[in-house]
Amino acid sequence: MKEWFKKMSKDIWRSQGLRAIFSISSAIAFCYYIYLNHFVERSNLVEAAKEEEHMVLNSTNVTHTILWWNQPIWVVPYETKCSNCITSTNRSVFDKSSAVVFSLADGHMGSQPPIENNMRNQNQIWVAFSLETIVQNSWIKDYKNKHWKDVFNWTWNYRPSADIFMPYGRVSEKLKPLSKNYSMIFQRKNKFAAWAVSHCNAHSLRDKFVKNMNMRLQNHSIDIFGKCGPLKISKDKLPSLLSHDYKFYLAFENAFCDDYVTEKIFAHFNTDIINVVRGKANYTNIFPKGSFINTSDFRNTSDLVNYLVEVSENETLYSNYLIQKDKFQAWDDLKEQYKQSICNICRQLNDPYLERKTIYDAEEELGQCIKPNDV
């Protein structure tokens, strides 16, 4: 009897245990089913949202017009389309335009905006454009009027901090550095330095700086081409002449302004010549160290001239600059830079999370300019 009771107890315990396990398993399975179903539904929603966003960004039904309110003359032959964006100069499409670009350096903006701020389409972006500094823009009065404060949303200029960054050129590292006979290049050069300039008496006092350099050069001289010098040469022939005959080229800016680096150094970066730069920009942020000579690295003009003479007479020193420079490639195609800028505007206009800020003073965004203290 006792054995029978024990056996019955085990059977009951086993049956209840199996039932409990089954119940727990069923509960877990049910919870997992609910979770999985919710996860799948959520995943589907996420994918649907991504597909919807993709459709918005690639929709052929949406065309963004970028209106030039006062287009610079040099822009006329350039590209007018990018993706689903087109540029226009027809002011009659003002209300329907996604972005309106005002060229600060070209005038004809008017003493006040074409429409009062409270009457504007709040989804429309106003862009302040300028590839010139506040020094070159000093004669322009329109955009300095108080009515142009607090109306722009984006900036488009030569500064890296701009919403649309358009430099005068770009530099990138080559996949395979050039291999040259640098000794032959050094030996064939029979002239010291050249400077091509047509903007005389510039704000940067570069005319005076070059005059001081020439005064300190004894057995060498700086040849000056263009309207500000006695030598003349066509723009097409200048690069080959510099590359073959000259050891240095003076890439001096017309103004000392933040981040202001024009085409001068980019245009001659790919030639067999060492660029000597002078300006307010941080050149090492743009060009590889050891590929150029910066006048600001010297205490005075005498120290600069002495170093240039030393490099010009030392094949190893001179060749090292060219070797370092030849590891990189420069582009100074303004047409291509413009095209990239239009496409950047288009990309931002298509962004569902488009950033629309308000800029108090467009002139401040161009940075500060100073009078140089090296002459």
C-alpha positions as CSV (number, residue, x, y, z in Angstrom):
1,M,0.0,0.0,0.0
2,K,2.8,2.3,0.9
3,E,4.6,1.6,-2.4
4,W,1.4,2.2,-4.4
5,F,1.0,5.6,-2.7
6,K,4.5,6.7,-3.6
7,K,4.0,5.7,-7.2
8,M,0.8,7.7,-7.4
9,S,2.4,10.7,-5.9
10,K,5.2,10.6,-8.5
11,D,2.7,10.3,-11.3
12,I,0.7,13.2,-10.1
13,W,3.8,15.4,-9.6
14,R,5.1,14.5,-13.0
15,S,1.8,15.3,-14.6
16,Q,1.5,18.7,-12.8
17,G,5.1,19.5,-13.6
18,L,4.6,18.8,-17.3
19,R,1.4,20.9,-17.2
20,A,3.3,23.8,-15.6
21,I,6.1,23.6,-18.1
22,F,3.6,23.5,-20.9
23,S,1.8,26.5,-19.5
24,I,5.0,28.5,-19.1
25,S,6.1,27.5,-22.6
26,S,2.8,28.6,-24.1
27,A,3.0,31.9,-22.3
28,I,6.5,32.5,-23.6
29,A,5.6,31.5,-27.1
30,F,2.6,33.9,-27.0
31,C,4.6,36.8,-25.7
32,Y,7.3,36.1,-28.4
33,Y,4.6,36.0,-31.1
34,I,3.2,39.4,-29.9
35,Y,6.8,40.9,-29.8
36,L,7.7,39.4,-33.2
37,N,4.5,40.7,-34.8
38,H,5.1,44.1,-33.3
39,F,8.7,44.1,-34.5
40,V,7.7,43.1,-38.0
41,E,5.1,45.8,-38.1
42,R,7.6,48.4,-36.8
43,S,10.2,47.3,-39.4
44,N,7.6,47.6,-42.1
45,L,6.8,51.1,-40.9
46,V,10.5,52.0,-40.9
47,E,11.0,50.6,-44.4
48,A,7.9,52.4,-45.6
49,A,9.2,55.6,-44.2
50,K,12.6,55.1,-45.8
51,E,10.9,54.3,-49.2
52,E,8.7,57.4,-48.8
53,E,11.7,59.6,-48.0
54,H,13.6,58.1,-51.0
55,M,10.6,58.8,-53.2
56,V,10.6,62.4,-52.0
57,L,14.3,62.9,-52.7
58,N,14.0,61.3,-56.1
59,S,10.6,62.4,-57.2
60,T,10.4,63.7,-60.7
61,N,7.3,65.6,-59.8
62,V,9.1,68.0,-57.6
63,T,11.2,70.7,-59.3
64,H,13.1,73.3,-57.3
65,T,13.8,76.6,-58.9
66,I,16.9,78.5,-57.7
67,L,16.3,82.1,-58.7
68,W,19.2,84.5,-59.3
69,W,17.9,87.9,-58.3
70,N,21.0,89.7,-59.7
71,Q,23.1,87.1,-61.5
72,P,26.8,87.9,-62.0
73,I,27.8,88.2,-65.7
74,W,30.4,85.4,-65.4
75,V,27.8,82.9,-64.4
76,V,25.8,83.3,-67.6
77,P,27.5,80.4,-69.6
78,Y,27.5,78.0,-66.7
79,E,25.3,75.0,-65.9
80,T,21.6,75.8,-65.2
81,K,20.4,72.4,-63.9
82,C,21.3,69.8,-61.3
83,S,19.1,66.8,-60.5
84,N,15.6,68.2,-59.9
85,C,16.8,71.8,-59.6
86,I,17.0,74.5,-62.2
87,T,18.4,78.0,-62.0
88,S,16.6,81.0,-63.4
89,T,16.9,84.8,-63.7
90,N,13.2,85.4,-64.4
91,R,12.0,87.4,-61.4
92,S,8.4,86.5,-62.3
93,V,9.0,83.1,-60.7
94,F,10.0,84.7,-57.5
95,D,7.0,83.4,-55.5
96,K,7.4,79.9,-56.7
97,S,11.2,79.6,-56.2
98,S,12.5,77.3,-53.5
99,A,15.6,79.5,-53.1
100,V,16.5,83.1,-54.1
101,V,20.2,84.0,-54.5
102,F,21.3,87.6,-54.0
103,S,24.8,88.5,-55.3
104,L,26.3,91.0,-52.8
105,A,29.2,92.0,-55.0
106,D,27.1,92.8,-58.1
107,G,24.8,95.5,-57.0
108,H,21.2,95.8,-58.4
109,M,19.9,94.2,-55.2
110,G,17.9,97.3,-54.3
111,S,18.1,99.3,-51.1
112,Q,15.6,96.9,-49.5
113,P,14.4,93.3,-50.2
114,P,11.8,92.7,-52.9
115,I,9.2,91.8,-50.3
116,E,8.7,92.5,-46.6
117,N,9.9,89.8,-44.2
118,N,6.4,89.1,-42.8
119,M,5.0,88.6,-46.3
120,R,7.6,86.1,-47.4
121,N,7.0,82.4,-48.2
122,Q,8.5,80.9,-45.0
123,N,9.6,77.8,-46.9
124,Q,11.7,79.9,-49.3
125,I,15.5,80.1,-48.7
126,W,17.3,83.4,-49.3
127,V,21.0,83.0,-50.1
128,A,23.7,85.7,-49.7
129,F,26.3,85.1,-52.4
130,S,29.8,86.6,-52.8
131,L,33.2,85.4,-54.0
132,E,34.6,88.8,-53.1
133,T,35.7,90.2,-49.8
134,I,34.3,93.1,-47.9
135,V,37.2,95.1,-49.3
136,Q,36.2,94.5,-52.9
137,N,32.5,95.0,-51.9
138,S,33.2,98.3,-50.2
139,W,31.6,100.3,-53.1
140,I,28.4,98.3,-52.9
141,K,25.8,100.1,-50.7
142,D,22.6,98.0,-51.3
143,Y,23.1,95.0,-49.0
144,K,24.6,97.2,-46.3
145,N,21.2,98.9,-45.8
146,K,19.5,98.0,-42.5
147,H,16.6,96.5,-44.4
148,W,18.8,93.6,-45.5
149,K,19.5,92.6,-41.9
150,D,17.8,89.4,-40.7
151,V,16.6,88.3,-44.1
152,F,19.1,85.8,-45.3
153,N,19.0,82.1,-44.4
154,W,22.2,80.7,-46.0
155,T,25.6,82.0,-47.1
156,W,27.4,81.0,-50.3
157,N,31.0,82.1,-50.5
158,Y,34.7,81.1,-50.4
159,R,34.8,80.4,-46.6
160,P,34.7,76.8,-45.3
161,S,32.1,78.0,-42.7
162,A,29.6,79.0,-45.4
163,D,26.4,77.0,-45.9
164,I,27.5,76.6,-49.6
165,F,31.3,76.5,-49.7
166,M,32.7,77.5,-53.1
167,P,36.5,77.8,-53.0
168,Y,38.5,79.2,-56.0
169,G,40.1,75.8,-56.3
170,R,40.7,72.4,-54.6
171,V,43.6,70.2,-53.8
172,S,43.6,66.4,-53.4
173,E,46.3,63.8,-53.0
174,K,47.3,61.8,-56.0
175,L,46.9,58.0,-56.0
176,K,50.3,57.8,-57.6
177,P,52.9,60.7,-57.2
178,L,54.6,61.9,-60.3
179,S,58.1,60.8,-61.1
180,K,60.3,63.5,-62.6
181,N,63.9,64.4,-63.2
182,Y,64.0,67.1,-60.6
183,S,67.7,67.8,-61.1
184,M,67.1,68.6,-64.8
185,I,64.2,70.9,-63.8
186,F,66.4,72.8,-61.3
187,Q,69.2,73.1,-63.8
188,R,67.1,74.5,-66.7
189,K,65.6,77.3,-64.7
190,N,67.5,80.5,-65.3
191,K,65.2,83.1,-63.8
192,F,64.4,83.9,-60.2
193,A,60.7,84.9,-59.6
194,A,57.7,86.1,-61.5
195,W,54.5,88.0,-60.6
196,A,51.5,88.4,-62.8
197,V,49.2,91.2,-61.6
198,S,46.6,93.6,-63.1
199,H,45.1,95.0,-59.9
200,C,47.5,97.7,-58.9
201,N,47.8,99.4,-55.5
202,A,45.7,96.7,-53.8
203,H,44.5,96.9,-50.2
204,S,47.1,94.3,-49.2
205,L,50.0,96.7,-50.2
206,R,51.5,93.9,-52.2
207,D,53.0,96.4,-54.7
208,K,55.0,97.9,-51.9
209,F,56.0,94.5,-50.5
210,V,57.3,93.3,-53.9
211,K,59.2,96.6,-54.3
212,N,60.9,96.0,-51.0
213,M,61.8,92.5,-52.1
214,N,63.4,93.7,-55.3
215,M,65.4,96.3,-53.3
216,R,66.9,93.5,-51.2
217,L,67.7,91.3,-54.1
218,Q,71.2,91.8,-55.4
219,N,71.9,89.3,-58.1
220,H,68.3,88.4,-58.8
221,S,65.1,90.2,-59.6
222,I,61.3,89.7,-59.7
223,D,59.8,90.0,-63.2
224,I,56.3,91.6,-63.2
225,F,53.8,90.8,-65.9
226,G,50.4,92.4,-66.5
227,K,49.0,95.8,-66.2
228,C,51.0,96.6,-63.1
229,G,54.4,95.7,-64.7
230,P,56.5,96.3,-67.8
231,L,56.3,92.7,-69.1
232,K,53.4,91.4,-71.2
233,I,52.4,87.8,-72.0
234,S,49.2,86.0,-73.0
235,K,47.4,84.2,-70.2
236,D,47.7,80.9,-72.2
237,K,51.5,81.1,-72.5
238,L,52.2,82.2,-68.9
239,P,52.0,78.7,-67.2
240,S,54.6,77.1,-69.6
241,L,56.9,80.0,-69.2
242,L,56.8,79.9,-65.4
243,S,57.2,76.2,-65.4
244,H,60.2,76.2,-67.7
245,D,62.1,79.4,-66.7
246,Y,61.2,80.6,-63.2
247,K,61.9,79.2,-59.8
248,F,59.3,81.1,-57.8
249,Y,55.9,82.5,-58.5
250,L,54.4,85.2,-56.2
251,A,50.8,84.3,-55.4
252,F,50.0,87.4,-53.4
253,E,46.3,88.2,-52.5
254,N,44.9,91.7,-53.1
255,A,43.4,91.7,-49.5
256,F,44.2,90.3,-46.1
257,C,40.9,88.6,-45.3
258,D,39.8,85.5,-43.5
259,D,40.0,82.3,-45.6
260,Y,40.5,84.4,-48.8
261,V,42.6,82.3,-51.2
262,T,42.0,83.0,-54.9
263,E,42.9,81.2,-58.1
264,K,46.5,82.5,-58.1
265,I,48.1,79.6,-56.3
266,F,45.7,76.9,-57.6
267,A,46.4,78.0,-61.2
268,H,50.2,77.4,-60.9
269,F,50.2,74.5,-58.3
270,N,50.5,71.8,-61.0
271,T,53.5,73.5,-62.7
272,D,57.2,73.1,-61.9
273,I,57.4,76.2,-59.8
274,I,57.3,77.0,-56.1
275,N,54.5,79.3,-55.0
276,V,55.2,82.1,-52.5
277,V,52.0,83.0,-50.8
278,R,51.0,86.1,-48.9
279,G,47.6,86.6,-47.3
280,K,45.5,86.1,-44.1
281,A,44.3,82.6,-44.8
282,N,45.6,79.5,-43.1
283,Y,47.4,78.0,-46.1
284,T,48.3,74.8,-44.4
285,N,44.6,73.9,-44.1
286,I,44.4,74.0,-47.9
287,F,47.8,73.1,-49.3
288,P,50.3,70.4,-48.1
289,K,53.0,71.5,-45.8
290,G,56.3,71.9,-47.6
291,S,54.8,72.5,-51.0
292,F,54.8,76.4,-50.7
293,I,56.6,79.2,-49.0
294,N,54.6,81.6,-46.8
295,T,55.8,85.2,-46.3
296,S,54.3,85.2,-42.8
297,D,56.8,82.6,-41.7
298,F,59.6,85.2,-41.8
299,R,60.4,88.1,-39.4
300,N,60.9,90.6,-42.2
301,T,61.4,91.0,-46.0
302,S,65.1,90.6,-45.7
303,D,64.8,87.1,-44.0
304,L,62.3,86.1,-46.7
305,V,64.5,87.2,-49.6
306,N,67.6,85.5,-48.0
307,Y,65.7,82.2,-47.7
308,L,64.4,82.4,-51.3
309,V,67.9,82.9,-52.6
310,E,69.2,80.0,-50.5
311,V,66.5,77.7,-51.9
312,S,67.1,78.9,-55.5
313,E,70.7,78.0,-55.2
314,N,70.3,74.6,-53.5
315,E,69.1,71.8,-55.7
316,T,68.1,69.6,-52.8
317,L,66.1,72.2,-51.0
318,Y,64.4,73.3,-54.2
319,S,63.6,69.8,-55.4
320,N,62.0,68.9,-52.0
321,Y,59.3,71.5,-52.5
322,L,58.5,70.2,-56.0
323,I,58.5,66.6,-54.8
324,Q,56.1,67.4,-52.0
325,K,53.9,69.4,-54.3
326,D,53.8,66.6,-56.9
327,K,52.1,64.3,-54.5
328,F,49.0,66.4,-54.9
329,Q,46.8,67.7,-57.7
330,A,45.1,71.1,-57.8
331,W,41.9,72.2,-59.7
332,D,41.0,75.8,-60.4
333,D,38.0,75.3,-62.7
334,L,35.5,77.9,-61.6
335,K,32.8,76.4,-63.8
336,E,33.1,73.1,-62.0
337,Q,33.1,74.8,-58.6
338,Y,29.9,76.6,-59.5
339,K,28.3,73.4,-60.7
340,Q,29.1,71.7,-57.4
341,S,27.7,74.6,-55.5
342,I,24.4,74.5,-57.4
343,C,24.2,70.8,-56.7
344,N,24.9,71.4,-53.0
345,I,22.0,73.9,-52.9
346,C,19.8,71.3,-54.6
347,R,20.8,68.6,-52.2
348,Q,19.9,70.7,-49.2
349,L,16.6,71.8,-50.8
350,N,15.7,68.1,-51.1
351,D,16.7,67.3,-47.5
352,P,13.5,66.6,-45.5
353,Y,15.3,68.0,-42.5
354,L,16.3,71.2,-44.3
355,E,17.9,73.7,-42.0
356,R,16.5,77.2,-42.3
357,K,18.3,79.7,-40.1
358,T,18.3,83.5,-40.0
359,I,21.5,85.4,-40.6
360,Y,21.6,88.8,-39.0
361,D,24.4,90.4,-41.1
362,A,25.6,88.9,-44.4
363,E,28.7,91.1,-44.4
364,E,29.9,89.6,-41.1
365,E,29.8,86.2,-42.6
366,L,32.4,87.2,-45.2
367,G,35.0,87.5,-42.3
368,Q,37.3,90.2,-41.2
369,C,39.9,92.0,-43.4
370,I,43.0,93.8,-42.0
371,K,45.8,96.0,-43.2
372,P,49.0,94.0,-43.3
373,N,51.8,94.9,-40.9
374,D,54.8,93.5,-42.9
375,V,55.5,96.6,-45.0
